[in-house]
């Protein structure tokens, strides 16, 4: 197996994954995976094994910063529709 065939196989696999994720079934899978990650992330970050390590605490802190930034971006970009002007 040559390096070119490895890259070609990886490219084909990536294209198949993109096609699947764009399908209706892929949309359901994406929604389910996102839900699991959203629910599991705070639970996992509270485990004593995770909280003991410095790297994990840094990752938790950067995650909180990312959430604040995402919330600020959402607030900045929010366009109220159907509400009366004040």
SULFENFEN-V131046 format. One record per residue. N is the residue number from 1. RES is the residue in three letters. SS is DSSP state (~ for helix, > for strand, _ for the rest). OMEGA is omega in degrees with one decimal (NA if undefined). D_CENTER is the distance of its C-alpha to the mean C-alpha in whole Angstrom. Layout:
n: <N & N>
res: <RES & RES>
ss: <SS & SS>
omega: <OMEGA & OMEGA>
d_center: <D_CENTER & D_CENTER>
This chain:
n: <1 & 2 & 3 & 4 & 5 & 6 & 7 & 8 & 9 & 10 & 11 & 12 & 13 & 14 & 15 & 16 & 17 & 18 & 19 & 20 & 21 & 22 & 23 & 24 & 25 & 26 & 27 & 28 & 29 & 30 & 31 & 32 & 33 & 34 & 35 & 36 & 37 & 38 & 39 & 40 & 41 & 42 & 43 & 44 & 45 & 46 & 47 & 48 & 49 & 50 & 51 & 52 & 53 & 54 & 55 & 56 & 57 & 58 & 59 & 60 & 61 & 62 & 63 & 64 & 65 & 66 & 67 & 68 & 69 & 70 & 71 & 72 & 73 & 74 & 75 & 76 & 77 & 78 & 79 & 80 & 81 & 82 & 83 & 84 & 85 & 86>
res: <UNK & UNK & UNK & UNK & UNK & UNK & UNK & UNK & UNK & UNK & UNK & UNK & UNK & UNK & UNK & UNK & UNK & UNK & UNK & UNK & UNK & UNK & UNK & UNK & UNK & UNK & UNK & UNK & UNK & UNK & UNK & UNK & UNK & UNK & UNK & UNK & UNK & UNK & UNK & UNK & UNK & UNK & UNK & UNK & UNK & UNK & UNK & UNK & UNK & UNK & UNK & UNK & UNK & UNK & UNK & UNK & UNK & UNK & UNK & UNK & UNK & UNK & UNK & UNK & UNK & UNK & UNK & UNK & UNK & UNK & UNK & UNK & UNK & UNK & UNK & UNK & UNK & UNK & UNK & UNK & UNK & UNK & UNK & UNK & UNK & UNK>
ss: <_ & _ & ~ & ~ & ~ & ~ & ~ & ~ & ~ & ~ & ~ & ~ & ~ & ~ & ~ & ~ & ~ & ~ & ~ & ~ & ~ & ~ & _ & ~ & ~ & ~ & ~ & ~ & ~ & ~ & ~ & ~ & ~ & ~ & ~ & ~ & ~ & ~ & ~ & ~ & ~ & ~ & ~ & ~ & ~ & _ & _ & ~ & ~ & ~ & ~ & _ & _ & ~ & ~ & ~ & ~ & ~ & ~ & ~ & ~ & ~ & ~ & ~ & ~ & ~ & ~ & ~ & ~ & ~ & ~ & ~ & ~ & ~ & ~ & ~ & ~ & _ & _ & _ & _ & _ & _ & _ & _ & _>
omega: <-179.0 & 179.7 & 178.5 & 179.7 & 176.7 & 178.5 & 178.6 & 178.1 & 178.1 & 178.4 & 177.9 & 179.4 & 178.6 & 178.7 & 177.6 & 178.5 & 177.3 & 179.0 & 178.7 & -177.8 & 178.5 & -178.3 & 178.4 & 178.7 & 177.5 & 177.9 & 177.4 & 179.4 & 179.4 & -179.9 & -179.4 & 179.3 & 178.8 & 179.4 & 179.2 & -179.5 & -179.7 & -179.2 & -173.1 & -174.4 & 179.2 & 179.6 & -179.6 & -177.9 & 178.8 & 179.2 & -178.9 & 179.0 & -179.2 & -175.7 & -178.2 & -172.1 & -178.2 & -179.1 & 179.2 & 177.7 & 177.4 & 178.3 & 177.6 & -178.5 & 179.3 & 175.6 & 177.8 & 177.2 & 179.5 & 177.6 & 178.5 & 178.7 & 178.6 & 177.8 & 178.5 & 177.1 & 178.4 & -179.7 & 179.3 & -173.9 & -177.2 & 178.2 & 179.9 & -179.5 & 176.6 & 178.2 & 179.5 & 176.2 & 179.4 & NA>
d_center: <34 & 34 & 31 & 31 & 30 & 27 & 26 & 27 & 25 & 22 & 22 & 23 & 21 & 18 & 20 & 20 & 16 & 16 & 19 & 17 & 14 & 16 & 19 & 19 & 18 & 15 & 14 & 15 & 13 & 10 & 11 & 12 & 9 & 7 & 10 & 11 & 8 & 8 & 12 & 12 & 11 & 14 & 16 & 15 & 16 & 19 & 21 & 24 & 23 & 20 & 22 & 25 & 23 & 23 & 20 & 18 & 19 & 18 & 15 & 15 & 17 & 14 & 12 & 14 & 15 & 12 & 12 & 15 & 15 & 12 & 15 & 17 & 16 & 16 & 19 & 21 & 20 & 20 & 23 & 26 & 27 & 30 & 31 & 35 & 35 & 36>
